[in-house]
């Protein structure tokens, strides 16, 4: 066992120190250090062997990459990922067509002949992700996520497809990580079943887990490449794999996260799901569970996972805690076929993902939108625009300026019925007994009164209302001022609900939404200033 000590990382404070600290931390990972507690003789022997291997593989040329290999590699790379250091994504390559495949084939084959990957294809964008433990000022508590150049990913995929059979033939049968058609979840499943079995039998068991800290970060690459050669990769494929890990550079991305949904905890759950396009946690868990189940279905009948599945399904009742029984219940919940159907006739991964995405999306979309009419505060929210993975159209409308970003939270509170007015306070606080508007004292302070009717806010409201009216009058011959209060509220709170009726295009909706955000934010700040002054006067009049 090789003992590698934790890096000594100083606490970092300023932006420059932060960048320097991260750079030093990630640079030293996987860099051999003679001062660490390691068998130096063994390491020197490995280095000597690597020198010999380099000489042995030099003269062993490899076949050129075919167009089919490159096309398959492009198809296999995950879509929807961040752009690389050069601003390129896999979508650029896909949409460039056949001519791009031809150009890539020429470049890749030149690299294959040389047995070396140029350094410019090894510049990765590294983003430090906090591990949610320890001090945020310690670089050691961050995990580095690197976005590699797209061309590098294509080369890597071609190499993986070529060498995988040799590696798979010698790897341990229980090796699941970095294995095609499998994953770490497969390894966890037998342990999970043992735990559930113990629970069923009402007995006790102790599970001991071993985690090698930063194991893949700190592995010495020459030691790893020696094992690659021993696995049967004995030609220029070995040189290319080794080259991919030499002189790799990483650039740091600094990302500014802006909070768009600043909603209180009292916000109805359907509103959060509809606005964000995110399904409930239960749906996410079901998706992952069904994804793992499909992986097991596609395993050989001799595999541990599939044999375990057959056994548990045949002997366990519906009262059992078995994971496979839970899968049966999930399939029933979504009105899918019996579990044995999928085990006997496995579906291809792509077809399965499409199926469960469609079924789960429909189930939860129907369930969530069905609940909206029961929430009075959501009466103006366009809940028909709930699509998994997509923001609500109202939030897709771009902000006109940085100031416009800060106008969104108050509007969302009004749209979701969580903006606290006097009519709400009497329901929430025992000492509040009067719903009358504290600004004009001429009616109950409801949302409609606050936005459209309060005379104390007329000066704040009128000019922007006129702007909205002018936009609708000039473009659609609609007089805003003559509309009912319900329609006015709908225009100001969620214009997307009236897109079809008023035949509004994206530009018109953006203009109206800009006015709406300004209006509601000004009403919000004006009310706050007025009430703050009133509260200060009350405090001064209190006799101590």
C-alpha positions in Angstrom: 0.0 0.0 0.0 1.4 3.4 -1.0 0.8 6.1 1.6 0.4 9.6 0.1 0.1 12.5 2.6 -2.4 15.3 2.3 -1.1 18.3 0.4 -0.2 21.2 2.7 -2.6 24.0 1.5 -2.5 27.4 3.0 -5.7 29.3 3.7 -6.5 31.6 0.8 -8.3 34.9 1.0 -8.0 37.3 -2.0 -9.1 36.5 -5.5 -5.5 36.3 -6.7 -4.5 34.1 -3.8 -7.5 31.9 -4.5 -6.5 31.4 -8.1 -2.9 30.7 -7.1 -4.0 28.4 -4.4 -6.1 26.3 -6.7 -3.5 26.3 -9.4 -0.8 25.0 -7.0 -3.2 22.4 -5.4 -4.3 20.8 -8.7 -0.8 21.1 -10.2 0.8 19.0 -7.5 -1.8 16.2 -7.7 -0.4 13.2 -9.7 3.1 14.8 -9.6 5.7 12.5 -8.1 7.5 13.9 -5.1 10.7 12.2 -3.8 9.9 13.4 -0.2 6.7 11.4 0.2 6.6 8.1 1.9 6.9 5.7 -1.1 9.1 2.9 -2.2 11.7 4.8 -4.2 13.4 1.7 -5.5 10.1 0.4 -6.9 9.4 3.8 -8.4 12.8 3.9 -10.1 12.2 0.4 -11.5 8.9 1.5 -13.0 10.5 4.6 -14.6 13.1 2.4 -16.1 10.5 0.0 -17.5 8.5 3.0 -19.0 11.7 4.1 -20.8 12.0 0.7 -22.3 8.3 0.5 -23.2 8.6 3.8 -25.0 11.3 2.3 -27.3 9.4 -0.9 -27.8 6.1 0.7 -29.0 7.8 3.4 -31.3 8.0 1.1 -34.3 4.6 -0.6 -33.9 2.4 1.5 -36.1 -1.4 1.4 -35.8 -4.2 1.5 -38.4 -5.5 4.9 -39.5 -8.8 6.0 -38.0 -11.7 5.4 -40.4 -14.5 7.8 -41.0 -16.9 5.3 -39.3 -14.7 5.2 -36.2 -14.7 9.0 -36.0 -18.4 9.3 -36.7 -19.2 6.7 -34.0 -16.9 8.6 -31.5 -18.8 11.9 -32.2 -22.1 10.2 -31.6 -21.0 8.7 -28.3 -19.8 11.9 -26.8 -22.4 13.4 -24.4 -24.2 16.5 -25.7 -25.2 19.6 -23.8 -21.9 20.1 -22.1 -19.9 23.3 -21.5 -17.7 24.7 -24.3 -14.0 23.9 -24.1 -11.0 26.3 -23.9 -11.5 27.2 -27.5 -15.2 27.8 -27.2 -16.1 24.6 -29.1 -18.8 22.1 -28.1 -19.5 18.7 -29.6 -22.7 20.3 -31.1 -20.4 22.4 -33.4 -18.8 19.2 -34.7 -22.1 17.4 -35.2 -23.7 20.3 -37.1 -20.6 20.9 -39.2 -21.5 17.8 -41.2 -19.5 15.3 -43.2 -16.8 17.8 -44.2 -15.8 18.1 -40.5 -15.5 14.3 -40.2 -13.1 14.4 -43.2 -11.0 17.2 -41.7 -10.9 15.5 -38.3 -9.9 12.2 -40.0 -6.9 13.9 -41.6 -5.8 15.6 -38.3 -6.3 12.5 -36.2 -4.4 10.2 -38.6 -1.5 12.5 -38.5 -1.5 12.3 -34.7 -1.8 8.5 -34.9 1.2 8.3 -37.2 3.3 10.5 -34.9 2.1 8.7 -31.8 1.8 12.0 -29.9 -1.1 14.3 -29.1 -0.1 18.1 -29.4 -0.1 20.1 -26.2 -2.8 22.5 -27.6 -5.2 19.6 -27.5 -4.5 19.1 -23.8 -5.6 22.4 -22.4 -8.5 21.8 -20.1 -10.9 24.3 -18.4 -10.8 23.4 -14.7 -13.7 24.5 -12.4 -13.2 23.9 -8.6 -16.4 22.4 -7.1 -16.8 22.6 -3.3 -17.3 19.2 -1.7 -19.7 20.6 0.9 -17.4 19.8 3.8 -14.6 21.6 5.6 -13.5 25.2 5.1 -14.3 26.9 1.8 -10.9 28.7 2.1 -9.0 25.4 1.8 -8.3 24.3 -1.8 -8.1 20.7 -0.6 -11.8 20.8 0.0 -12.6 21.3 -3.7 -12.9 18.7 -6.5 -11.6 19.8 -9.9 -14.0 19.3 -12.9 -12.1 19.6 -16.1 -13.6 20.3 -19.6 -11.3 18.9 -22.2 -11.0 20.0 -25.8 -13.6 18.4 -28.0 -11.1 17.1 -30.5 -9.2 15.5 -27.6 -12.4 13.8 -26.5 -12.9 12.3 -30.0 -9.4 11.0 -30.0 -9.9 9.6 -26.5 -13.1 7.9 -27.6 -11.5 6.2 -30.7 -8.6 5.0 -28.5 -11.1 3.7 -25.9 -13.1 1.8 -28.4 -10.0 0.2 -29.8 -8.3 -0.8 -26.6 -11.3 -1.7 -24.4 -11.5 -5.4 -25.4 -7.9 -5.9 -24.3 -8.4 -4.2 -21.0 -11.7 -5.8 -20.2 -10.2 -9.2 -20.8 -7.8 -8.8 -17.9 -9.7 -6.6 -15.4 -11.3 -8.0 -12.3 -14.8 -9.4 -12.8 -16.1 -7.1 -10.1 -14.5 -4.0 -11.6 -17.4 -1.7 -12.4 -16.1 1.9 -12.5 -15.0 3.1 -16.0 -16.4 0.0 -17.5 -18.7 0.1 -20.6 -22.2 -1.0 -19.9 -21.7 -0.8 -16.2 -20.9 1.6 -13.3 -20.2 1.9 -9.6 -23.9 1.6 -8.9 -23.7 -2.0 -10.1 -21.1 -2.7 -7.4 -23.2 -1.1 -4.7 -26.3 -3.1 -5.6 -25.2 -6.4 -3.9 -24.2 -4.5 -0.8 -27.6 -2.7 -0.8 -29.4 -6.0 -1.1 -27.5 -7.5 1.8 -28.5 -4.5 3.9 -32.1 -4.9 2.9 -31.9 -8.6 3.6 -30.7 -7.9 7.1 -33.6 -5.5 7.5 -36.1 -8.1 6.4 -34.7 -10.6 8.8 -34.5 -8.0 11.7 -30.9 -8.9 12.4 -27.8 -6.8 12.6 -24.8 -6.4 10.3 -21.8 -4.2 10.0 -20.8 -2.8 6.7 -17.2 -1.4 6.4 -16.4 0.8 3.5 -12.9 1.8 2.4 -12.3 5.0 0.4 -8.9 5.8 -1.0 -8.8 9.6 -0.8 -8.2 11.3 -4.1 -7.1 8.0 -5.5 -7.5 8.8 -9.2 -6.1 12.3 -8.7 -2.9 11.2 -7.0 -2.1 8.0 -9.0 1.4 8.3 -10.5 0.9 8.2 -14.3 4.0 6.2 -15.1 2.8 3.5 -12.7 -0.6 3.5 -14.4 0.9 3.4 -17.9 3.0 0.3 -16.9 -0.3 -1.5 -16.1 -1.7 -0.4 -19.4 1.2 -2.1 -21.2 0.7 -5.2 -19.1 -2.9 -5.3 -20.2 -1.9 -5.9 -23.8 -1.7 -2.4 -25.2 1.7 -2.8 -26.8 1.8 -0.5 -29.9 1.4 3.2 -30.6 -2.0 3.2 -28.9 0.1 3.1 -25.7 2.1 6.1 -26.8 -1.1 8.1 -27.6 -2.7 7.2 -24.2 0.6 8.2 -22.4 0.8 11.4 -24.5 -2.7 12.5 -23.4 -1.5 12.7 -19.8 1.8 14.5 -20.4 2.2 18.3 -20.2 -1.6 18.7 -19.7 -2.5 22.3 -18.8 -5.6 23.5 -17.0 -7.2 27.0 -17.1 -9.5 28.2 -14.4 -13.0 29.4 -15.0 -14.5 31.9 -12.7 -18.3 31.7 -12.7 -20.7 34.1 -11.2 -23.9 32.4 -10.1 -27.0 34.7 -10.1 -30.1 33.7 -8.1 -33.2 34.1 -10.3 -35.7 32.3 -8.1 -35.6 34.1 -4.8 -38.8 32.6 -3.4 -39.7 32.0 0.2 -40.2 28.5 1.7 -44.0 29.0 1.7 -44.1 29.0 -2.1 -46.3 26.2 -3.4 -44.2 23.3 -4.8 -46.0 23.3 -8.2 -44.9 26.9 -8.8 -41.2 26.0 -8.2 -41.4 23.0 -10.5 -43.2 24.9 -13.3 -40.9 27.9 -13.2 -37.6 26.0 -13.0 -38.6 23.0 -15.3 -37.1 20.7 -12.6 -39.0 17.5 -11.7 -39.5 16.6 -8.0 -36.7 14.7 -6.3 -38.9 11.5 -6.3 -39.0 11.7 -10.1 -35.2 12.1 -10.3 -34.7 9.1 -8.0 -37.1 7.0 -10.0 -35.3 7.9 -13.2 -31.9 6.9 -11.8 -33.3 3.6 -10.3 -34.9 2.7 -13.6 -31.7 3.5 -15.5 -29.7 1.2 -13.3 -32.4 -1.5 -13.7 -32.1 -1.3 -17.5 -28.3 -1.7 -17.1 -28.9 -4.9 -15.1 -31.4 -6.1 -17.7 -28.7 -5.8 -20.4 -26.1 -7.8 -18.4 -25.3 -11.4 -19.3 -27.5 -14.0 -17.6 -24.3 -15.2 -15.8 -23.6 -11.8 -14.2 -24.0 -11.4 -10.5 -26.5 -8.5 -10.8 -28.9 -10.3 -13.1 -28.7 -13.6 -11.1 -29.5 -11.5 -8.0 -32.4 -9.8 -9.7 -33.9 -13.2 -10.7 -33.5 -14.6 -7.3 -35.0 -11.6 -5.4 -38.0 -11.3 -7.6 -38.8 -14.9 -7.3 -38.5 -15.2 -3.5 -39.4 -11.8 -2.1 -42.9 -10.5 -1.4 -44.2 -7.0 -1.9 -43.6 -6.3 1.8 -39.8 -6.8 1.4 -37.3 -4.0 1.4 -35.5 -5.5 -1.5 -34.4 -3.0 -4.1 -35.8 -5.1 -6.9 -39.2 -5.1 -5.2 -39.0 -1.3 -5.1 -38.4 -1.4 -8.8 -41.6 -3.5 -9.2 -43.5 -0.8 -7.4 -42.0 2.0 -9.5 -42.9 0.2 -12.7 -46.5 -0.2 -11.4 -46.6 3.5 -10.4 -45.9 4.5 -14.0 -48.2 1.9 -15.5 -45.3 0.0 -17.2 -44.9 -3.7 -17.9 -44.1 -6.4 -15.4 -40.5 -6.5 -14.2 -39.8 -9.9 -15.8 -40.8 -8.6 -19.2 -37.8 -6.2 -19.2 -35.4 -8.8 -17.7 -36.4 -11.3 -20.4 -36.4 -8.9 -23.3 -34.0 -6.0 -22.4 -34.5 -2.7 -24.2 -31.6 -0.8 -25.6 -30.3 2.0 -23.4 -31.3 4.8 -25.8 -34.8 3.5 -26.3 -35.2 2.9 -22.6 -34.1 6.4 -21.7 -36.5 7.9 -24.2 -39.3 5.7 -22.8 -38.8 6.5 -19.1 -38.3 10.2 -19.8 -41.6 10.4 -21.7 -43.5 8.4 -19.1 -42.1 10.1 -16.0 -42.4 13.6 -17.5 -46.1 13.0 -18.4 -46.9 11.4 -15.0 -45.4 14.3 -13.0 -46.5 17.0 -15.5 -50.1 15.9 -15.1 -49.8 15.5 -11.4 -48.2 19.0 -10.8 -50.5 20.9 -13.2 -53.5 19.2 -11.8 -52.7 20.8 -8.4 -52.3 24.4 -9.6 -56.0 25.3 -9.7 -56.2 24.5 -6.0 -53.7 27.3 -5.1 -55.5 30.7 -5.3 -52.1 32.4 -5.4 -51.1 30.7 -8.6 -54.2 31.9 -10.6 -52.0 34.1 -12.9 -49.2 31.5 -13.5 -49.2 29.9 -17.0 -48.9 26.3 -15.8 -49.4 24.9 -19.3 -45.8 25.8 -20.0 -44.2 23.1 -17.8 -41.5 21.3 -19.7 -38.8 19.2 -18.0 -35.4 20.7 -18.3 -36.7 24.0 -19.6 -37.2 27.3 -17.8 -40.7 28.8 -17.8 -41.0 31.2 -20.9 -41.4 34.1 -18.5 -37.9 33.5 -17.1 -36.4 33.0 -20.6 -37.1 36.6 -21.4 -33.7 38.3 -21.2 -33.0 41.0 -18.7 -32.3 44.4 -20.3 -29.6 45.3 -17.8 -28.0 44.2 -14.5 -30.5 46.3 -12.7 -33.3 44.3 -14.3 -32.1 41.1 -12.6 -32.9 42.5 -9.2 -36.5 43.2 -10.3 -37.3 39.5 -10.9 -37.6 38.3 -7.2 -40.4 40.7 -6.2 -42.4 39.9 -9.3 -42.0 36.1 -8.8 -43.4 36.5 -5.3 -46.4 38.3 -6.6 -46.9 35.7 -9.4 -46.7 32.8 -6.9 -49.0 34.4 -4.2 -46.2 34.7 -1.6 -45.9 38.5 -1.6 -47.0 39.6 1.8 -49.7 42.3 1.8 -52.0 43.5 4.6 -54.7 41.0 3.5 -52.2 38.2 4.1 -50.9 39.5 7.4 -54.3 39.2 9.2 -54.2 35.5 8.3 -50.7 35.1 9.6 -50.4 37.2 12.7 -52.9 37.2 15.6 -52.3 40.9 16.4 -53.2 41.9 12.8 -56.9 42.5 12.5 -57.3 45.1 9.7 -56.8 44.2 6.0 -57.1 47.9 4.9 -54.3 49.3 2.7 -52.0 51.3 4.9 -51.1 53.6 2.1 -54.5 54.9 0.8 -56.8 53.5 3.5 -59.5 53.0 0.8 -59.8 49.2 0.4 -58.4 45.9 1.4 -54.8 45.6 0.4 -55.1 42.6 -2.0 -52.6 42.0 -4.8 -55.1 43.5 -7.4 -55.5 46.6 -5.2 -51.8 47.0 -4.7 -50.9 46.8 -8.4 -53.9 48.5 -10.1 -56.0 50.5 -7.6 -54.1 52.1 -4.7 -54.3 55.8 -5.2 -51.2 56.4 -3.0 -49.2 54.6 -5.7 -50.7 56.3 -8.7 -47.7 58.5 -9.5 -45.5 55.5 -9.5 -47.9 53.4 -11.6 -49.4 55.7 -14.3 -46.4 56.4 -16.5 -45.4 52.8 -16.9 -49.0 51.7 -17.4 -49.1 54.2 -20.3 -46.0 52.6 -21.8 -47.7 49.2 -21.7 -50.8 50.6 -23.3 -48.8 52.3 -26.0 -47.0 49.0 -26.9 -50.3 47.1 -27.1 -52.1 49.9 -29.0 -49.4 50.3 -31.6 -48.8 46.6 -32.3 -52.1 44.9 -31.7 -54.7 47.8 -31.4 -55.5 46.7 -27.9 -56.3 49.4 -25.3 -54.7 48.3 -22.0 -56.7 50.8 -20.0 -60.1 49.4 -21.2 -59.3 45.8 -20.3 -60.8 44.1 -17.2 -58.8 44.0 -14.0 -58.3 40.3 -14.5 -56.7 40.8 -18.0 -54.6 43.7 -16.7 -53.2 41.5 -13.9 -52.5 38.7 -16.3 -50.6 41.0 -18.7 -48.5 42.4 -15.9 -47.8 39.1 -14.0 -47.5 36.5 -16.8 -47.9 37.8 -20.3 -47.1 34.3 -21.7 -50.6 33.2 -20.8 -52.0 35.7 -23.4 -49.4 35.0 -26.1 -51.9 33.1 -28.4 -54.9 35.4 -27.7 -53.0 38.6 -28.4 -50.8 37.0 -31.1 -47.6 38.3 -29.4 -44.2 37.5 -30.7 -41.1 37.2 -28.6 -40.1 40.9 -29.1 -43.4 42.2 -28.0 -43.5 40.0 -24.9 -40.0 41.1 -24.0 -41.0 44.8 -24.2 -44.1 44.3 -22.1 -42.2 42.1 -19.6 -39.5 44.9 -19.2 -42.2 47.4 -18.3 -43.9 44.9 -16.0 -40.7 44.2 -14.0 -40.0 47.9 -13.7 -43.6 48.6 -12.6 -43.8 45.9 -10.0 -40.4 46.6 -8.6 -41.1 50.3 -8.2 -44.4 49.6 -6.5 -42.6 47.2 -4.2 -39.9 49.7 -3.2 -42.3 52.7 -2.9 -44.5 50.7 -0.6 -41.5 49.6 1.5 -40.3 53.2 1.9 -43.8 54.4 2.8 -44.3 51.7 5.4 -40.8 52.1 6.8 -41.5 55.8 7.5 -44.8 54.9 9.2 -43.1 52.3 11.4 -40.4 54.8 12.4 -43.1 57.3 13.4 -44.9 54.7 15.5 -41.7 53.9 17.3 -41.1 57.5 18.1 -44.6 57.9 19.6 -44.2 54.9 21.9 -43.7 56.0 25.5 -41.2 54.0 27.5 
